Each structure stands twice: as C-alpha cells, then as structure tokens.
Amino acid sequence: MNVLIVGGGGREHAIAVKCSESKRVTKLYAAPGNAGIAQLAKCVDISVMDGEALVAFAKEKDIDLAIVGPDDPLVAGVADCFKDAGIKVFGPEKKAAIIEGSKAFSKDLMKKYGIPSAAYETFDNADDAIAYIENAKMPIVLKADGLALGKGVLICNDVEEAKAGVKTLMLDKQFGAAGDRIVIEEFMTGREVSVLCYCDGTHIKPMASAQDHKRAHDGDQGLNTGGMGTFSPSPFYTDDVDKFCKEHIYQPTMDAMKAEGRDFVGILFCGLMLTEDGPKVLEYNARFGDPEAQVVLPRMKNDIIDVMEACIEGRLNEIELVFEDKAAVCVVLASDGYPEHYEKGFPIEGLDTFADKDDYYVFHAGTKLVDGKIVTNGGRVLGVTAKGATLVDARANAYKATEWISFENKYMRHDIGKAIDEQ
C-alpha cells in the first residue's frame, strides 16, 4: 500500500521507520518530512495545516493510508479532510482531538466522568484568575487552554509568581490565543509517566510506558521544552499501576468520549502523575508523544500498519501488542539556546555512524538538506536512541552514541534517565 505521513519531526521519523519495516508498505511519502525521513520516504513540501493540498496529493499518488502526526493539524481537522475524501486516515477527528486542543474540555470531561485528576478552576478573565490566586494554596499550576507547543504550563511557587504567570498567559499573550482561557490546577507531586494508547473508538490498548524530561537543563531546571529526552519502560509503572489505569483512566476515557459523541480513533497519550493517592491524569494528547515515540516504537514488535488499520476498522480488540524486553533511552541533541533563541544552518557530522549498528537510532527532528549536506533546522535537532538489556545499559549506550554526532552549538541534557541509575 501507499502511505503518507503528515509531519516533519522526530515523532514522524520514528513512525516512518516503523512503516518502512512493514512488508505491506509499497511506497512511503511524507509532508513535509525532514532530511532523515527523506532517506526512507519521498518528501513533498506541503504544510501540515493545508488539508486541501494534502488530500489532493493523496489522490494523485493513490494513497491508501494517511497518518497525521502532529497536534496542530489534528486539532484543526486535517484528519477529517482525508476522511471526507474517502481516504483511510489514522488520527482522531477534530471533535475528538479537542481532548488535547482544550485543557478546559479535558478537565471538564474528567470531572464529569470521575476520571482521577487534579482539582482545578477555569478562567476567561485575568482579574478573576488573579483574585482566585490570592487565596489559593501554593505551589500552583497555570495552563494555557489551547495548544502551546508543549510549553504553555507554568508551575508557580508563590502568589506573586502566579500573578505574573496570569499576565504572561492572558495579557501578554506569550502563547497567543492559547492563553485566552486558562486552567488553574492544584500542584501534584509524584513520579511522572507517559503512556501512549492505541484506540479504535471503543477499545483502548496501552503501549509500553515511558518517561519524558521536559525542562531544558540538567536537574529539571530551566524552561519547559517539547522534550529533551525520554526512556522506556518506566520502572515506576508497576503492574498494579497498570491495572488501576486500565480500570479507572484508559477505558473510562474511551467510554466518556464515546458518550459525548466524540469517538476517539488514533493515539491517546496519557500523561500521568503517580501520587500518594494513586495515579492521576496530568494531561491528554491526541497523538504520539515526541520524544516518547522514539523509545516506544523501536520496542514495538507489531507491524504498525496492522495495528493502525485495526484501530480505523474498530477491531483493535483482535490485536495483541507485543514489546521487546529490551529498554530504550533517547537523548535529544538541541541547538544551544533552545527553547528561546538559537542559530541554525550548521552542518551535522557523524550521521552515517548509525547506518550499520543494531539497536541504535538517530531520529531527525529539526534538519534539512542544503546543497547535499544535512544541516540543523530547529531547536530540537536529533533524537539519539539506543536500546539495552536494562535501562542503565540503554542509557549508557545512548550517551555513547551522542558522541558520534557533532555540529556547532550542539546542546543536550546529561541526566536523561538518571533516576533509573538510582533504582
């Protein structure tokens, strides 16, 4: 079959690798793709937000399956465009992707259906939010309601910091219209775990657990980013936690969305906090996490096309997901200065080192081909992933592999998965 991947980041490169391993894929295309994806697929310069152009291209190339990777096009309804055109598509429709597109919607959904999460209030007015903060327990969490590239969450330690956060989100519009409405949540403590789930609208099947590192600097310091690295599985996601989440979070979320007339077909990302009172939902995403996809998908033994088709056709219950016993760790190589100000356009050396090495991957996130040379083209440039018999082994392998890559202003955290060394 002919497959089109919509997107051009590390997540889409990980999806492209799995698609290229499928015996069912004849031709692979990506829009817009990147320099790494171009080694596996034919890349075409079409915006992920241009549903009309994407559908026209899909018709021209007889695309049998479109896979929509990023959050923006899903929330905007690009999956709907393919579906309306009669093209099979993997990714939730707009009415279901709202579970990521609006924090207020997802919090209200969890409250209505008794899905465990943090206590919260929603505000459309900055003055009302500030008045609420005056008497709120600190620390507290402020979240922009809309999409903000994974950065619209502020953890505030005192009242003045929280007031400044309201100003940043609602008045200064640092994240644009995403901050027109905000959610103010109680601050939860515990281990964070990410679980990606395949969904067919009725059934839901969790993949192997993972844990992301969002802050820019070592020791979880600095600004929130799209993710500086991740590992899988999480040693903190025990069998008991899995059982609880299946009964009280995953299936109830599927049932809630169906009850609301918003059947969810695609990937539901559940960001969890393992609190003293049990697992609670931090956030939902409507797609593969990035960089979580770079450690979870390399461990998945299933043919990704088989699983996606089962989701689309409502028969996910027939699929048994199988993951390798090996662990995986991904370290993101970024441009120094990310997520604020950074330079790009620097040549990248050492990529060929990965070509003949099993259990080592280099996923392109922000790269492009210029005059036959792959150069940096973003804040997060590459995701270097390695497997190992244990998480400690995988971590050592991943950091060894980061030394094979060089480019000017290369930056990375040095403590990705450090907590696993302490187990």
C-alpha positions in Angstrom: 0.0 0.0 0.0 1.0 3.6 -0.4 1.3 5.5 2.9 1.5 9.3 3.5 2.9 10.6 6.8 1.9 14.1 7.7 4.5 15.9 9.7 8.3 16.5 9.8 9.6 16.0 13.3 11.3 13.2 15.4 7.9 11.6 16.0 7.2 11.3 12.3 10.7 9.9 11.7 10.0 7.2 14.3 6.7 6.4 12.6 8.4 6.4 9.2 11.0 3.9 10.4 8.2 1.5 11.6 6.3 2.0 8.4 9.5 1.2 6.4 9.8 -2.1 8.3 6.3 -3.2 7.3 6.1 -5.7 4.4 2.7 -4.1 3.5 4.1 -0.7 2.5 4.9 -0.2 -1.1 5.6 3.5 -1.3 6.1 5.9 1.6 5.6 9.7 1.4 5.9 12.5 3.9 4.6 16.0 4.0 6.8 17.9 4.6 9.2 15.4 6.2 12.8 16.2 7.0 16.3 15.2 6.0 16.1 11.9 8.0 12.7 10.9 6.8 13.8 11.6 3.2 16.1 8.6 3.5 13.0 6.4 3.8 10.2 8.3 2.1 9.6 10.7 -0.8 9.2 14.1 0.9 6.8 16.8 -0.5 6.7 20.4 0.6 3.1 20.7 1.8 2.1 22.3 5.0 0.7 20.0 7.7 -2.2 22.5 8.0 -3.1 22.5 4.3 -5.8 19.8 4.3 -6.9 20.6 0.8 -3.4 20.3 -0.7 -2.7 17.1 1.4 -5.9 15.4 0.1 -5.1 16.5 -3.5 -1.6 15.0 -3.2 -3.0 11.8 -1.6 -5.4 11.4 -4.5 -2.7 12.0 -7.1 -0.4 9.3 -5.5 -3.2 6.8 -4.7 -2.5 7.0 -1.0 -4.1 4.0 0.8 -3.4 5.3 4.3 -2.6 8.8 5.7 -1.1 9.1 9.2 -1.4 12.5 10.8 1.4 13.0 13.3 1.3 16.5 14.9 -1.2 18.1 17.2 -2.0 21.3 15.3 -3.4 19.6 12.1 -5.4 17.1 14.2 -7.0 19.8 16.3 -7.6 21.8 13.1 -9.4 18.9 11.5 -6.9 17.7 8.9 -7.9 14.0 9.6 -11.4 15.0 8.8 -10.3 16.2 5.4 -8.9 12.8 4.5 -11.9 11.0 5.9 -14.4 13.2 4.0 -12.4 12.5 0.8 -12.8 8.7 1.4 -9.1 8.2 2.2 -8.3 6.0 5.1 -6.7 8.1 7.9 -5.1 7.3 11.2 -5.6 10.1 13.7 -8.6 11.5 15.6 -11.2 13.7 14.0 -11.4 17.4 15.1 -14.3 16.7 17.5 -12.1 14.1 19.3 -8.8 15.9 19.1 -10.3 18.6 21.3 -9.2 16.4 24.2 -5.8 17.9 23.6 -6.9 21.1 21.9 -8.6 22.4 25.0 -7.4 21.8 28.6 -10.7 23.1 29.9 -12.6 20.5 27.8 -10.4 17.6 29.1 -10.6 18.7 32.7 -14.4 19.1 32.5 -14.6 15.6 30.8 -12.5 14.0 33.6 -14.6 15.7 36.3 -17.9 14.7 34.7 -16.9 11.0 34.3 -15.0 10.6 37.5 -11.5 10.1 36.0 -8.8 10.9 38.6 -7.1 14.3 38.0 -6.0 17.4 39.9 -8.6 19.8 41.3 -9.0 22.9 39.0 -10.8 26.0 38.1 -11.1 27.6 34.6 -10.9 31.4 33.9 -11.6 33.5 30.8 -10.8 36.8 32.7 -7.4 37.7 34.1 -8.8 39.7 37.0 -10.9 36.7 38.1 -7.9 34.5 37.9 -5.7 36.8 40.0 -8.5 37.1 42.6 -8.6 33.3 42.8 -4.9 33.1 43.2 -4.9 35.4 46.2 -6.3 32.7 48.4 -5.1 29.6 46.6 -2.7 27.0 48.1 0.9 27.3 46.7 2.6 26.0 44.6 0.0 26.1 41.8 -0.1 25.2 38.1 -1.3 27.5 35.3 -2.1 26.0 31.9 -3.0 27.8 28.7 -6.2 26.2 27.4 -5.1 25.8 23.8 -2.0 24.3 22.1 1.3 25.9 23.0 4.0 23.6 21.7 4.1 21.8 25.0 5.3 25.0 26.7 2.1 26.6 28.0 2.3 25.2 31.5 3.7 27.3 34.4 4.5 26.0 37.8 4.3 28.9 40.3 5.7 28.7 43.8 4.1 31.8 45.3 1.3 34.3 44.8 3.4 36.9 43.0 4.9 34.3 40.6 1.3 33.1 39.9 0.0 36.6 39.2 3.0 37.2 36.8 2.1 33.9 35.2 -1.5 35.0 34.6 -0.1 38.2 33.0 2.2 36.2 30.8 -0.5 33.9 29.5 -3.6 36.0 29.4 -2.4 39.6 29.0 1.0 39.4 27.3 -0.3 36.6 25.1 3.1 34.8 25.1 1.3 31.8 23.6 -1.2 33.7 21.5 -4.9 32.8 21.6 -4.0 29.6 23.5 -3.9 31.8 26.6 -7.3 33.4 26.1 -8.6 30.9 28.7 -6.5 29.3 31.4 -6.9 26.4 33.8 -5.5 26.8 37.3 -4.8 23.4 38.9 -3.6 22.1 42.2 0.1 21.2 42.2 0.5 17.4 42.3 3.7 15.6 43.4 5.0 12.2 42.4 6.6 10.4 39.5 5.5 11.4 36.0 4.8 8.6 33.5 3.7 8.8 29.9 1.6 6.0 28.4 0.6 6.0 24.7 -2.5 4.1 23.8 -3.9 2.8 20.5 -7.7 3.5 20.3 -10.4 2.4 17.9 -13.3 4.5 19.4 -14.4 1.6 21.7 -11.3 -0.3 22.6 -8.0 1.0 24.0 -4.7 -0.7 24.3 -1.8 0.9 26.2 1.8 0.6 24.8 4.9 0.3 26.9 5.3 3.1 29.4 7.8 5.9 29.1 9.0 9.0 30.9 9.9 12.3 29.4 12.2 15.1 30.6 10.6 18.5 29.7 12.9 21.1 31.3 15.7 22.5 29.2 18.6 22.0 31.7 20.0 19.3 33.9 18.3 18.7 37.3 14.9 19.6 35.7 15.9 23.3 35.7 15.1 25.9 33.0 12.2 26.4 30.8 9.7 23.8 29.6 10.5 22.4 26.1 8.9 19.9 23.8 11.0 17.2 25.5 14.8 16.8 26.0 14.8 13.1 26.2 12.9 10.0 27.4 13.2 6.4 28.5 11.1 3.3 28.3 9.8 1.4 30.2 9.3 3.4 33.4 10.3 1.3 36.4 7.7 3.2 38.4 4.8 2.0 36.2 4.2 -1.3 38.0 1.6 -4.0 37.3 -0.6 -2.6 40.0 -0.4 0.9 38.4 -1.2 -0.5 35.0 -4.2 -2.4 36.4 -5.5 0.8 38.1 -5.1 2.9 35.0 -6.8 0.4 32.7 -9.8 0.3 35.0 -10.0 4.0 36.1 -8.4 6.0 33.4 -7.9 4.4 29.9 -11.2 2.7 29.3 -13.2 5.3 31.2 -11.7 7.9 28.9 -12.7 6.0 25.8 -16.2 5.5 27.2 -16.5 9.2 28.1 -15.5 10.3 24.6 -18.0 7.9 23.1 -20.8 9.1 25.4 -20.0 12.7 24.3 -20.3 11.7 20.6 -16.6 12.1 20.1 -15.4 8.6 19.4 -11.6 8.7 19.6 -9.7 6.8 16.9 -5.9 7.2 16.9 -3.3 7.6 19.7 -4.3 8.8 23.1 -1.4 10.0 25.1 -2.0 9.8 28.8 0.4 11.9 30.9 0.2 10.5 34.4 1.3 11.6 37.9 1.8 8.7 40.3 0.7 10.5 43.5 0.4 9.2 47.0 -3.4 8.9 46.4 -2.8 6.8 43.2 -2.3 7.6 39.5 -3.9 10.8 38.2 -4.1 12.4 34.8 -1.8 15.4 34.2 -2.8 15.8 30.6 -4.1 14.1 27.4 -2.6 14.4 24.0 -4.2 13.2 20.8 -1.1 11.8 19.1 2.2 10.1 19.7 4.4 11.9 22.2 7.6 13.4 21.0 10.2 12.1 22.0 8.2 9.3 23.6 7.6 7.8 20.2 11.4 7.5 19.7 11.7 5.0 22.6 8.3 3.2 22.5 8.0 2.5 18.7 11.5 0.9 18.4 10.5 -1.6 21.1 7.2 -2.5 19.4 7.3 -5.8 17.6 3.9 -5.4 15.8 3.6 -4.3 12.2 2.4 -0.7 12.8 0.2 -0.8 9.7 -1.7 -3.8 11.0 -2.3 -2.0 14.3 -3.4 1.3 12.7 -5.8 -0.5 10.4 -7.3 -2.4 13.3 -7.9 1.0 15.0 -9.5 2.5 11.9 -11.8 -0.5 11.4 -12.9 -0.8 15.0 -11.2 -4.2 15.7 -8.3 -3.3 18.0 -9.5 -5.9 20.4 -8.2 -8.5 17.9 -4.6 -7.2 18.2 -2.1 -8.2 20.9 0.5 -5.5 21.3 4.0 -7.0 21.8 7.1 -5.1 23.0 10.7 -6.2 23.3 12.1 -6.9 26.8 14.9 -4.5 25.9 14.8 -1.0 27.3 15.4 2.2 25.3 16.7 5.7 26.1 16.5 8.8 23.8 18.7 11.8 24.3 17.7 14.9 22.4 20.5 16.9 20.7 19.3 20.5 20.6 20.6 23.9 19.4 22.1 25.8 22.3 19.7 28.4 23.5 16.6 26.3 22.8 13.7 26.8 23.6 14.2 30.6 23.2 16.9 32.0 20.9 19.2 29.8 18.8 21.0 29.7 15.5 20.5 27.1 12.8 22.0 26.0 9.5 25.1 24.3 10.9 26.4 21.1 9.1 25.8 17.9 11.0 28.6 15.3 11.1 28.6 11.6 12.1 25.1 10.6 11.0 26.5 7.7 8.9 27.8 6.1 12.1 24.3 4.7 12.8 23.8 3.0 9.5 25.2 -0.4 10.4 24.5 -0.5 14.1 21.6 -2.6 15.5 19.7 -1.1 18.4 21.0 2.4 17.7 18.8 5.1 16.0 19.1 8.7 15.2 15.7 10.4 14.6 15.7 13.7 12.8 13.6 16.4 14.4 14.9 19.8 13.0 17.1 19.1 10.0 17.1 19.8 6.3 19.2 19.1 3.2 21.1 22.0 1.8 23.5 21.5 -1.2 23.7 17.9 -0.4 24.6 18.4 3.2 22.3 17.8 6.3 22.2 20.9 8.5 20.4 21.9 11.7 17.0 23.5 11.1 15.3 23.8 14.5 15.6 23.9 18.3 15.5 20.2 18.8 17.7 18.8 16.1 18.1 15.0 16.6 16.9 12.3 19.0 19.6 9.7 19.6 18.0 6.5 20.8 19.7 3.3 22.0 18.4 0.0 23.4 20.0 -2.1 26.1 19.3 -5.2 28.2 18.4 -2.8 31.1 17.6 0.9 31.4 21.0 1.5 32.8 22.6 -0.2 29.8 20.4 1.7 27.3 21.2 5.0 29.0 25.0 4.3 28.7 24.6 3.3 25.1 22.5 6.4 24.2 25.1 8.8 25.7 27.9 6.9 24.0 26.0 7.4 20.7 25.6 11.1 21.2 29.4 11.4 20.9 29.2 10.1 17.3 27.3 13.3 16.3 28.8 16.8 16.1 27.5 20.2 15.0 28.2 23.7 16.1 26.1 24.8 19.1 25.2 21.2 20.0 23.5 21.0 23.4 22.0 18.2 25.4 21.0 17.3 29.0 23.4 14.9 30.7 20.9 13.4 33.2 18.2 11.8 31.0 17.1 8.8 32.8 19.4 9.5 35.8 16.7 8.4 38.2 16.9 4.9 36.8 20.6 4.7 37.9 19.4 5.2 41.4 17.0 2.2 41.4 
